[in-house]
Amino acid sequence: MSVLAPLLQFQKVELLHLYQENLLTQQEPDLAKMKLCPQNPKWHAEGDVLVHTQMVLEEGFRLLSELPSLDEKAVLLLACVLHDIGKPLVTNSVTLSAAGHENAGVTLAGKILNRLNVSLSIKTRVLDLVRDHGVPSALVRSKARDASYRRLALRCSCKMLYYLEKADYLGREGETKQESLDLLEKFKEKTQHLGLFEDSVPRELQQFSQLLKTQSFSPLKTQWLLNQCVPLWLNGRLPSTLQEPLLQRYFTLLQPPWLVYTMGVSGSGKSIWAQRQKDFFLISTDQTRKELLGSEEDLTQERAVFALGYEKMREALKEKRSVLWDATNISYRARARLLNHAQTFHPCIALIFFPLNLEASFQQNEQRLRQVPKGVLLQQAAQFVEPKFHEYNHLFSVTKENRNEPLQLPNF
């Protein structure tokens, strides 16, 4: 059993004691490395990263009473332990700055969460917090536009970010501590004002969804209409009535082309499944690599490979052809790039989700002509999370029972 398992039962864990007993080094060496990672005393006069993490965890326990959900309690405690796990990878030994530690920590945290066997939902929410835990104070300090706060709320819970950051700032000593806490309260006030603080789906989008449901649209078209309006909402221009001309044009659209895209680790069967689907213009990043560079294994020109793939996709969507995009699409950033390139053509989005089964992926990978290194597979598995509601209009989960069947998409 992992030394972190007691956290899932809301029992305290003494990281410094575990380190002294050598248990942390044996079971969670990436956490143990935090003991050897110094911090800038201007922000962290309390000491190294592990000392800070223990203090943050203690503050997290004090905040549990403010969170009614058991899942929220587990997410907060796990995020308290893992939020700075990336610092040993990026800390500058001279300046002691740790720029980029948030993104650097995502894979390390994901590996630990996989070993803890937490649900994909909890893992996703913890990794969101690890990735974005520096954002709240940065938004307030830079006087960011409302769109930046809204964009954050699409990918991460503002409420849980607030509680993690509160524990983070209380669990430290330094001359900037009170300033950071003040900035955090301004973040809370701002997100509450914009209706972003409490709910997983922002309040204005929930209200607009309810408005759309008063019409006789199919569930698919309702979700499609909502997603078409997300860019408007980001800029504060969400339609207030259903009579606006832009919406009327959308209402009369009979059937946009489909953009179907896969999401799954290497070896999960994505490409085999994709090749069975005959009603789509198939774009495979592996095949694009071979076309452009002569080999699927050549990863030296990934920007050019994806640029060519995006160009093919845009041309097909422009011709009203439905596209199937075959790639891992594990990271939020990768999915965002894909959807941004398609946005001009307003396609209907279907996400084909291949649930994580690492053992099966290892077995299937061994049968491939081009095998993915085990370390890469483990990294993909660590980063594997749930997709966000605005990343699809239709979600299809591939199982043993349906993976050999042709894809049946709902009516628009």
FENHUMO-V528594 format. One record per residue. N is the residue number from 1. RES is the residue in one letter. D_FIRST is the distance of its C-alpha to the first C-alpha in Angstrom with 2 decimals. Layout:
BEGIN
<<N;RES;D_FIRST> <N;RES;D_FIRST>>
END
This chain:
BEGIN
<<1;M;0.00> <2;S;3.80> <3;V;6.53> <4;L;8.30> <5;A;6.70> <6;P;9.33> <7;L;11.95> <8;L;11.90> <9;Q;13.07> <10;F;15.46> <11;Q;14.25> <12;K;15.25> <13;V;13.39> <14;E;15.62> <15;L;15.42> <16;L;18.34> <17;H;17.03> <18;L;13.80> <19;Y;16.32> <20;Q;18.60> <21;E;16.07> <22;N;15.38> <23;L;11.60> <24;L;12.34> <25;T;14.55> <26;Q;12.24> <27;Q;9.25> <28;E;11.48> <29;P;15.01> <30;D;16.78> <31;L;15.93> <32;A;17.00> <33;K;20.27> <34;M;21.23> <35;K;22.03> <36;L;24.74> <37;C;26.18> <38;P;29.23> <39;Q;30.71> <40;N;34.29> <41;P;35.27> <42;K;37.51> <43;W;34.55> <44;H;31.85> <45;A;33.51> <46;E;30.32> <47;G;29.08> <48;D;26.56> <49;V;24.15> <50;L;21.11> <51;V;23.40> <52;H;24.56> <53;T;21.13> <54;Q;20.23> <55;M;23.61> <56;V;23.18> <57;L;19.90> <58;E;21.84> <59;E;24.66> <60;G;22.45> <61;F;21.48> <62;R;25.24> <63;L;26.04> <64;L;23.80> <65;S;26.77> <66;E;28.78> <67;L;26.52> <68;P;27.03> <69;S;24.58> <70;L;20.94> <71;D;20.25> <72;E;22.30> <73;K;20.39> <74;A;17.02> <75;V;18.98> <76;L;20.56> <77;L;17.56> <78;L;15.77> <79;A;19.22> <80;C;19.84> <81;V;16.98> <82;L;17.87> <83;H;21.64> <84;D;22.81> <85;I;20.33> <86;G;23.35> <87;K;25.56> <88;P;24.95> <89;L;26.18> <90;V;29.43> <91;T;30.45> <92;N;34.02> <93;S;34.36> <94;V;37.88> <95;T;37.85> <96;L;34.14> <97;S;34.29> <98;A;31.25> <99;A;33.04> <100;G;31.01> <101;H;27.58> <102;E;26.84> <103;N;27.25> <104;A;25.76> <105;G;22.45> <106;V;22.11> <107;T;20.87> <108;L;18.36> <109;A;17.02> <110;G;17.08> <111;K;14.96> <112;I;12.13> <113;L;12.73> <114;N;12.79> <115;R;9.34> <116;L;8.28> <117;N;10.69> <118;V;12.95> <119;S;16.49> <120;L;19.10> <121;S;21.10> <122;I;18.65> <123;K;17.89> <124;T;21.66> <125;R;22.49> <126;V;20.10> <127;L;21.52> <128;D;24.97> <129;L;24.55> <130;V;23.32> <131;R;26.36> <132;D;28.92> <133;H;28.06> <134;G;31.16> <135;V;33.52> <136;P;34.60> <137;S;36.37> <138;A;37.75> <139;L;39.36> <140;V;41.00> <141;R;42.11> <142;S;43.71> <143;K;45.36> <144;A;43.92> <145;R;45.63> <146;D;44.38> <147;A;43.49> <148;S;40.77> <149;Y;39.12> <150;R;39.47> <151;R;38.03> <152;L;34.95> <153;A;34.56> <154;L;34.57> <155;R;31.41> <156;C;29.45> <157;S;29.43> <158;C;31.88> <159;K;30.66> <160;M;27.02> <161;L;28.41> <162;Y;30.51> <163;Y;27.70> <164;L;25.52> <165;E;28.66> <166;K;29.63> <167;A;26.40> <168;D;26.89> <169;Y;30.49> <170;L;30.02> <171;G;27.24> <172;R;29.69> <173;E;33.02> <174;G;35.97> <175;E;39.41> <176;T;38.32> <177;K;35.92> <178;Q;38.46> <179;E;39.92> <180;S;36.56> <181;L;36.02> <182;D;39.57> <183;L;39.03> <184;L;35.94> <185;E;38.03> <186;K;40.63> <187;F;38.05> <188;K;37.12> <189;E;40.85> <190;K;41.58> <191;T;38.88> <192;Q;39.82> <193;H;43.45> <194;L;42.69> <195;G;40.64> <196;L;37.45> <197;F;35.27> <198;E;34.03> <199;D;33.74> <200;S;31.80> <201;V;35.24> <202;P;37.86> <203;R;40.39> <204;E;43.45> <205;L;41.96> <206;Q;40.98> <207;Q;44.59> <208;F;46.04> <209;S;43.98> <210;Q;45.40> <211;L;48.85> <212;L;48.47> <213;K;47.41> <214;T;50.83> <215;Q;52.32> <216;S;52.41> <217;F;50.18> <218;S;47.60> <219;P;43.93> <220;L;43.71> <221;K;46.76> <222;T;45.59> <223;Q;42.34> <224;W;44.38> <225;L;46.84> <226;L;44.14> <227;N;42.63> <228;Q;46.13> <229;C;46.53> <230;V;43.33> <231;P;45.21> <232;L;47.98> <233;W;45.59> <234;L;44.06> <235;N;47.57> <236;G;48.46> <237;R;50.77> <238;L;49.10> <239;P;52.00> <240;S;52.91> <241;T;54.81> <242;L;54.87> <243;Q;58.42> <244;E;57.69> <245;P;59.23> <246;L;56.04> <247;L;54.33> <248;Q;57.43> <249;R;57.27> <250;Y;53.67> <251;F;54.61> <252;T;57.24> <253;L;55.07> <254;L;54.82> <255;Q;52.04> <256;P;50.54> <257;P;49.13> <258;W;45.46> <259;L;42.91> <260;V;40.03> <261;Y;37.08> <262;T;33.85> <263;M;30.35> <264;G;27.62> <265;V;26.02> <266;S;28.04> <267;G;28.03> <268;S;27.51> <269;G;31.12> <270;K;32.86> <271;S;35.89> <272;I;36.50> <273;W;36.41> <274;A;38.66> <275;Q;41.22> <276;R;41.69> <277;Q;42.81> <278;K;46.58> <279;D;47.77> <280;F;46.45> <281;F;47.33> <282;L;44.27> <283;I;43.16> <284;S;40.45> <285;T;39.33> <286;D;39.01> <287;Q;42.59> <288;T;43.83> <289;R;42.49> <290;K;44.38> <291;E;47.49> <292;L;47.53> <293;L;46.32> <294;G;46.80> <295;S;43.15> <296;E;40.00> <297;E;38.10> <298;D;40.12> <299;L;38.01> <300;T;40.51> <301;Q;42.35> <302;E;39.78> <303;R;41.86> <304;A;44.89> <305;V;43.01> <306;F;41.77> <307;A;45.17> <308;L;46.88> <309;G;44.47> <310;Y;45.05> <311;E;48.79> <312;K;48.74> <313;M;46.82> <314;R;49.29> <315;E;52.26> <316;A;50.99> <317;L;50.22> <318;K;53.63> <319;E;55.18> <320;K;53.26> <321;R;51.25> <322;S;47.71> <323;V;45.10> <324;L;41.80> <325;W;39.76> <326;D;37.27> <327;A;34.63> <328;T;30.92> <329;N;31.67> <330;I;28.05> <331;S;28.94> <332;Y;30.76> <333;R;33.40> <334;A;34.15> <335;R;34.64> <336;A;36.78> <337;R;39.01> <338;L;39.58> <339;L;40.47> <340;N;42.68> <341;H;44.69> <342;A;45.22> <343;Q;45.98> <344;T;49.74> <345;F;50.14> <346;H;48.27> <347;P;46.54> <348;C;44.53> <349;I;40.88> <350;A;38.61> <351;L;35.02> <352;I;33.64> <353;F;29.87> <354;F;27.80> <355;P;24.29> <356;L;21.48> <357;N;20.59> <358;L;19.49> <359;E;19.69> <360;A;23.17> <361;S;24.21> <362;F;23.44> <363;Q;25.52> <364;Q;28.32> <365;N;28.39> <366;E;29.15> <367;Q;32.16> <368;R;33.62> <369;L;36.59> <370;R;35.15> <371;Q;31.51> <372;V;29.32> <373;P;27.36> <374;K;23.65> <375;G;23.01> <376;V;25.16> <377;L;23.35> <378;L;19.97> <379;Q;21.85> <380;Q;23.42> <381;A;20.21> <382;A;18.88> <383;Q;22.18> <384;F;22.43> <385;V;23.06> <386;E;25.28> <387;P;29.02> <388;K;31.13> <389;F;33.80> <390;H;36.70> <391;E;35.68> <392;Y;37.05> <393;N;39.58> <394;H;38.06> <395;L;34.46> <396;F;33.98> <397;S;30.60> <398;V;30.86> <399;T;29.45> <400;K;30.03> <401;E;32.86> <402;N;34.77> <403;R;34.16> <404;N;37.39> <405;E;39.55> <406;P;41.77> <407;L;40.70> <408;Q;42.49> <409;L;42.88> <410;P;44.09> <411;N;47.64> <412;F;48.46>>
END
